[in-house]
Every structure is written in structure tokens, then in C-alpha cells.
């Protein structure tokens, strides 16, 4: 399959490459595996391209998996009891919640013939108190104007949304982190994107790579609003 990708396969690889690049991930993540976009969110983005149907996506996705250009996760152990008492089996299977690039997939997605002119960036759905942020698809090309509709609210409501995102990932937010999140919102309202992002990254800690595509657009919208964009 390598070197002879159809448009749906190119879009899948291109979208995963955009996600990988935007998050600033490294070769180590390609080797070890990482949490990529949810498969349903990926399908929504890819099928948003003209002439690519859900069937096109499913066939291309299966082919890319077979060629080991992408993988899915997370993995879970198989219950030995499901095979009966006479069978001993130890292994794991993917729960198929998200998809990510392999080293081979990254190399293939970087080849000029396999790079589509436009791809869709995707941010996974996440439900937090105060509303639900839907999949975000943004066209990528030579010039990209990125925007995200965020439910407006008071600073305290926005801080609460940020906390909800963190807690949805199992992170306990302590008083110091709450204080830092208030500072994040304040800096964003002043248009200080660099300082706001630095503080937010500090609060997220090791989870920053996975949380950034979801949590930063909330703050980024405040920065843009403060700058009149």
C-alpha cells in the first residue's frame, strides 16, 4: 500500500500528522505509541473533505492498519476465561478508542505524493460543565485562520471549565493550581498568550501533550478576543 495511497488514506495520515505536529510530539512517541485523536472525531474531520464518504474512511483506515502505518488504542488485557477453562491465553487487544501514527506512518505521511493540499485538524469532543465543545475541524494550508467558538462567560466560569477539563482526565486540582488557572485567564484577557500558555502548561504537567488540543483553544479564544481578533 505504501506509495500508492488513495485520497481517503492521505487525508487520514495528513490529519494525524497535523495532530502530531501541532502537539509538538517527538520520535519517542512514534516508537512507544501515544494518545491520538478519537477515531470518530478523526472520521468526522476526514469525511468533511469533498468526495470522501464514511465507507471510504473505513476502508482506508483498515488498509492503513494492515500496512502498520497507524495503530489504535488503548490496549486492554484479554480475559482468559472467555476462551474456556481448557485454553491458556495471555494477550491484549485494542479498545479502538483513538488512532495514532507509527514510525512508518509518519515517514509515509511526509512523502510529497502522499501530502494532500488541505487537511482537517481535529480536537476530540469533551463534555465539561457549562457546555460541550464539539469536534473542531480547521482547514490547513498555506494560510490558516484558526478560530474556535467558546461559550462566553465570566472569568470564574472559564476557570471552572479549565478545572473540569483537568478533572475529566483524572487530575486533582489543588489550591495552588486553581490560583495559577486564575492567572492564566487574567494573562489571556491581557493578550499575554506566551505567559498564559506557560502557566497552563505548568498546571497540566505531564498531561500537557494530551490536553493541549482541548484546553488551549479555550484560553486562546480569550487572547484573540482581548486583541480584537
Beta strands, then each sheet from edge to edge (+ up, - down):
strand 1: 70-77
strand 2: 92-101
strand 3: 119-121
strand 4: 126-128
strand 5: 131-133
strand 6: 138-140
sheet 1: 1+ 2-
sheet 2: 3+ 6-
sheet 3: 4+ 5-
end
